[in-house]
């Protein structure tokens, strides 16, 4: 799968992923359900992997349609 984003769109995606990671911390800490905590931790791990991949994408100039 391939996705083309402008530089501005890429920056917004990075911010949204980082914001999601930050908000999961307190939610994980305050949940009493082990199963739900495990699901949230898995979600955070996936978001961290996405964030790492976004950081490694070279800046490219993509024409806006």
C-alpha positions, 0 to 999 in steps of 0.5 A, spaced: 500 500 500 502 506 498 500 513 500 502 520 498 502 526 503 504 533 502 509 535 508 503 539 511 499 533 511 505 528 514 506 533 520 499 533 522 499 525 521 505 525 526 502 530 531 496 526 531 499 519 532 504 522 538 497 525 541 494 519 541 500 515 544 500 521 550 493 520 551 493 512 552 498 513 558 493 515 563 488 511 560 492 505 561 494 507 568 487 508 570 483 502 567 482 496 572 481 491 566 487 487 565 484 485 558 482 492 556 489 494 559 493 489 554 489 492 548 491 499 550 498 497 551 498 493 544 494 499 541 500 504 544 505 499 541 502 499 534 502 507 534 509 507 536 511 503 530 507 508 526 510 514 529 517 511 528 515 509 521 513 516 520 520 519 522 523 515 517 520 517 511 524 522 507 521 529 506 518 530 499 515 535 495 508 532 493 503 536 488 497 538 491 491 536 487 
